C-alpha cells in the first residue's frame, strides 16, 4: 500500500510575498482545501525535495547576507503528527538558525499535524527541510516543489502562479 504525504499548498506561503493572491476563487478542489496529497513514491516530488536539500546553502547565504536585496524567506518542512504518524509538509516563515537547528513560525494552518497551529514557533533539523524559497527583485528563488505540484492543478492555476510569481520549471 502506498503512503500519501500531504503538501500544504503553496498559495498560503505565496501570500507572504508582495504579489496579491486573488486567485483563490478559481482554484481546483484540492487547492481550495489548502492541501495537495502526493504519494510518497512520486518521483518528481522526491526529486524536487532532493534538489531543494542539495541547494539549501543558497538559501542560508541569502538569509545571512544583510547586503542582499532579498525578502520573504520561507522553508517547507516535513512535520509528523506524533499521534497519527501522518506527515505534512508545511511552510514556515521568520527562519532563524538556533544552535544546530533551524526555527521558524508555522505559516499556514496545518491540516493533519494538529498539535501545531498558525504562527507557532517550531524547531527542526535541516534533514526535515523539503523546500525553501525567497524573493529577489520580485522573482521567486527556490520553491522546487511547486513545479511538482503543478500536475495536480488546473492549467489556469499553473499559468497564474507562473505569471504572477515568476515560477519557472525545467
C-alpha positions in Angstrom: 0.0 0.0 0.0 1.4 3.4 -1.0 1.5 6.0 1.7 0.4 9.5 1.0 2.2 12.6 2.1 0.3 15.9 2.3 1.8 19.1 0.8 0.4 22.3 2.1 -0.4 24.2 -1.0 2.0 27.0 -1.6 -0.6 29.7 -2.1 -0.6 30.3 1.6 3.1 30.8 1.5 2.9 32.9 -1.6 0.6 35.2 0.2 3.7 36.2 2.2 5.1 37.7 -0.9 4.3 41.1 -2.2 2.1 39.9 -5.1 -1.6 40.0 -4.2 -3.1 36.5 -4.2 -6.6 36.8 -5.6 -6.8 33.5 -7.4 -8.4 31.6 -4.6 -11.9 31.6 -6.1 -10.7 29.9 -9.2 -8.6 27.1 -7.6 -9.3 23.4 -8.0 -11.0 21.5 -5.3 -7.7 20.1 -3.9 -6.0 23.5 -3.7 -9.1 25.2 -2.2 -8.7 22.8 0.8 -5.1 24.1 1.1 -3.6 20.6 0.8 -2.4 18.6 -2.2 -2.0 14.9 -1.4 1.1 13.3 -3.0 2.1 9.7 -3.0 5.4 9.1 -1.2 6.8 7.4 -4.3 6.0 10.4 -6.6 9.5 10.7 -8.3 9.0 14.2 -9.5 8.2 15.4 -6.0 11.0 13.4 -4.4 13.5 14.9 -7.0 12.3 18.4 -6.2 12.9 17.7 -2.5 16.4 16.4 -3.2 17.1 19.5 -5.3 16.0 21.8 -2.5 18.1 20.0 0.0 21.1 20.0 -2.3 20.9 23.7 -2.8 20.0 24.8 0.8 23.3 26.6 1.2 22.0 29.2 -1.4 19.1 29.9 1.0 21.3 30.4 4.0 23.7 32.6 2.1 20.9 34.9 1.1 19.4 34.8 4.6 22.6 35.7 6.3 23.7 38.4 3.8 22.4 41.8 5.0 23.5 43.4 1.8 21.4 41.1 -0.4 18.2 42.6 -1.7 16.1 39.6 -0.8 12.9 39.1 1.2 10.1 36.7 2.2 12.2 33.8 3.3 10.4 30.5 4.0 11.1 26.8 4.4 8.8 23.9 3.8 9.4 21.2 6.4 8.1 17.7 6.9 6.3 17.5 10.2 4.9 14.3 11.5 1.9 14.2 13.8 3.1 12.0 16.8 -0.4 10.8 17.5 -1.4 9.7 14.0 2.0 9.3 12.3 0.7 11.3 9.4 3.2 13.6 7.7 2.6 17.1 6.3 4.9 19.4 4.5 4.3 22.9 6.0 5.7 26.3 5.1 7.5 28.2 7.9 8.4 31.9 7.9 10.7 34.0 10.0 13.5 31.5 9.7 16.4 31.6 12.1 19.4 29.3 12.9 19.3 28.3 16.6 22.3 26.3 17.8 22.5 23.3 15.4 18.8 23.6 14.4 16.5 25.8 12.4 13.5 27.6 13.8 10.5 29.2 12.1 6.9 30.2 12.5 4.2 28.0 11.1 3.0 30.0 8.1 -0.3 28.2 7.4 -2.9 26.2 9.5 -1.8 22.6 9.4 -4.5 20.1 8.2 -3.1 16.9 9.7 -0.4 18.0 12.1 -3.0 19.1 14.6 -0.6 19.6 17.6 0.7 22.8 15.8 -1.0 26.0 14.9 -0.6 29.0 12.7 2.1 31.3 14.0 3.6 28.8 16.5 7.4 28.6 16.6 8.8 25.2 15.5 12.3 24.0 15.7 13.6 21.4 13.2 16.7 19.8 11.7 18.0 20.5 8.2 17.2 16.9 7.2 13.5 17.8 7.7 13.6 20.5 5.0 11.6 19.7 1.9 11.8 23.1 0.2 12.9 26.7 0.6 12.1 30.0 -1.1 12.7 33.7 -1.1 12.2 36.6 -3.4 14.9 38.7 -5.1 14.0 41.6 -7.3 10.4 40.3 -7.4 11.5 36.9 -8.6 10.9 33.7 -6.5 14.0 31.6 -5.9 13.9 28.0 -4.8 10.3 26.7 -4.4 11.3 23.4 -6.2 8.2 21.5 -5.1 5.8 24.0 -6.7 6.6 22.6 -10.2 6.0 19.1 -9.0 2.6 20.2 -7.6 1.5 21.7 -11.0 0.4 18.3 -12.3 -2.3 18.3 -9.6 -3.6 21.8 -10.6 -5.8 23.2 -13.3 -3.9 24.7 -16.2 -5.3 28.2 -15.3 -3.8 27.9 -11.8 -0.4 26.9 -13.2 -0.4 29.8 -15.6 -1.4 32.2 -12.8 1.4 31.1 -10.5 4.0 31.2 -13.3 3.0 34.6 -14.4 2.5 36.3 -11.0 5.3 34.7 -9.1 7.9 34.1 -11.8 8.0 30.4 -11.2 9.9 28.7 -13.9 10.0 24.9 -14.3 12.6 22.9 -16.2 
